[in-house]
Amino acid sequence: MYRKLRSAVAALPLSLLLVLTGGVASNAQAAGSPVLRNWDCDPGGSLIWCAITVEGGVTPYTYQWYKDGDLKTQFTGHVLRIGCIPGNSVRIDVVVTDATGQQVSAWAVCTCLRDWQ
């Protein structure tokens, strides 16, 4: 059995709203703070795979991933793939910081599923 946990924010950045309505945004308006576009965590077997998509702000972004409160320094990109014990729950947090220091964060509690084979 496969479960997928998705969480997304409803707010659209000003630049996207202006594109949808035919308006034009200045660079200052378009930059703003980073905005979470997609947060995806898939627990299965002995791995949890999470990915985050961020827009806005000023690139480059830095990513800090946490498993049960412990910083996982080996993961510095937009994807986390980390082991877990089937049947146990873990909390996954991510903090994304843009080049100006603006941040967006997300978290999820995932239960590692048992392999069904």
N, C-alpha and C positions, 0 to 999 in steps of 0.2 A: 504494500500500500504506500502511496506517495502523497505527501502533504506539501502544500505550498503556502507560505505565509507572505502576504503582501501588505505593505502599508505605503500609502502615498498621501501627500498633502494636496488639499484642494485649491490652494491659492496659486494663481498663475502670476509669473513675473510681469511687470509693466511692459517690457519689450514684447512678450508674446501676446498680451492683451492688445497692444497697439497694432501688431501685425494682423491679428484676427479682425480688428475693426477698421483696418486700413490707415491707421495713424502712423506717425513716425516718431521714434524715440531718439533723444540725443544720447551721446556716449555716457554722460553722467547718469541719465535715467536708466539706461540699459545695464550698467554695471551693477549698482545696488549691492545687496547682500546675496551670498549664495543661497539657492533655493533647492530643496530636495525634490527631485523629479521622480525617482523610483527607488524603492527599498525592497529588496528581494532576499528572503532566506529560505533555503531548502534543506531541511534535515532529512537524512536518510542513511541507514546503516551506521557506520562509525564515523561519518563526516557531516559537518555542517558547511554549506556553501552559501555565502552572503555576498551580495553586490549592491552598490549604491551608485546612483547617477545624480549628479549635481549640475546645476546651471547657474548662470549669473555670477556676481562677484567678479573678482579679478584673478585670472589664472596665473601661475599654476596653483593647484590645490594640494594640501597635505592631508593625509588620512591617518587617524589613530584608531586602531581597532582594539577592543577589550573583550575578553571572555571571562565572565563572572568577576568583573572588576579588575582583572590583571591585564595590563597593557601588553599587547603582542607586537613587539617591535619588528618582527620579521615580515609583517604585512604593512606595506607602505602605499599600496595602490588602492584602487576602487573595489577590489575583490578580496574576500577572506575565505579560505578553505582550511578548516581546522578539525581535528579529531574530537570525538566525543564517545561516550559509552552508551550504547543502545539502551533505551528505557530511562535515561537520565535527562533532566532539563538543564539547560545552560542559558545564561543571559548574554546576549551579544550587543555591544554598544559600538557606535562609530561616531567620531567627531571629525568633521571636515572643515578645514581652515583655508581661506583664500589668501592671496598674497598681501592683502591689507589687514589681515587678522580677523576678519569677519568669520563667524562660525555658524554651522548648521549641524545638528546631531540627530541620531535616531537610535532606537534600541528595540530588541525583540527578545522574548523568551521562547526558546525552541526546545522541543523534546526530540531527542535522537530516536528514530524509529528502528525497530529491529529489521534486519534483512529478511525479506519474505521470498525464499527461493526453494 
